[in-house]
Amino acid sequence: MHWLLSGPLSVEKLTVKIAGLPASLQNLKLVQMSDFHYDGLRLSETMLDKAIALSNEAEPDLIVLTGDYITTRPEPIHQLVLRLKHLQSRLGIYAILGNHDIYYRNSKAEVTAALTSIGIQVLWNEIAYPLGKELPIVGLSDRYSREFNPALVMNQLDAATPCIVLSHNPDTAEILQQWRVDLQLSGHTHGGQIIIPKMGPALLYYRKILRKIPMKIRRRVPFLRKEYSVVRHWEWAQGLHQIGKNQLYVNRGLGTYFPGRLFCPPEVTVITLEQP
């Protein structure tokens, strides 16, 4: 995607407070990247290089990748991992898959194998402990997968222990309110791509307006024929949110779809964990 349509890369830095965070993990630093859509069109090589460099400059303890490495065909993942292998973190890199990564029947296996080949651990309804037993990392299957079953994983956790959940689609935060989730990290929305200042994602208003246009008119205009149902909760399209007792952070992603971004730059996120 040309930089004029994508906009400059932004580094978002935030501090997240986690109740019960062990003293040994105080000031732990995470880097999150999401929604690469590496297909030769939606993410420039220059921006990818810069994102990797900025991540390394942050000297993270842990890197998490929250899905959509490709767009349709899985073949570009093999080129992408040649770049991602330059990422550096003290405790490794953990990843989940997004809806685009499971688009074709063989995509899930091919994307997983490619990421694993460079030492990235892919979590699919799994729990990992790179930070120790006192702060597990949960990686869920994609919301659109037939295997999406958060109870299968979340019920294995002790409610007295804080946890971080990686879930590509932020809508899952609504379901995850049944369990303790001290920090959910998601992507998927690209931040809404086009943001109306002080109002939020344009798509939120597009859908409301679209429903007021008679179908006989909508059928004659290609881009009015269907509603875009990427997520239900566009109000969670980017940034940090309190969802009941849980916290959700939504990364705006690196890749960009047409017609581009406006007031919604692509993002690398640096998160520091603290005790309350």
Number of C-alpha atoms within 10 A of each C-alpha: 20 13 15 10 16 25 18 13 19 16 17 16 11 13 13 17 17 20 13 16 21 14 10 10 17 14 17 17 20 20 25 27 26 31 31 24 25 25 21 12 15 22 22 20 15 9 20 19 14 14 23 18 14 19 23 16 10 16 17 22 20 19 26 22 26 28 27 25 28 28 23 18 15 23 15 17 23 15 12 20 19 12 13 16 15 13 19 20 18 12 12 16 24 24 26 29 28 30 21 22 27 24 17 12 9 12 19 17 13 17 24 21 17 19 23 15 13 14 13 23 19 21 19 20 21 16 19 16 11 16 15 12 12 16 20 18 24 25 27 28 23 25 18 13 12 8 13 15 14 21 13 12 15 22 11 9 15 11 12 10 16 21 24 20 22 29 31 31 25 27 19 20 25 12 11 18 14 15 16 20 23 21 23 26 26 33 29 27 23 25 26 25 26 18 17 15 10 6 10 19 24 16 19 19 13 13 15 11 10 15 13 8 11 9 13 9 10 15 12 10 10 8 10 17 14 14 13 13 10 13 17 12 15 20 15 23 28 25 18 17 17 12 15 11 11 18 21 25 23 27 29 29 30 27 27 27 15 11 11 19 21 18 15 23 23 30 23 24 28 21 19 19 18 19 14 9
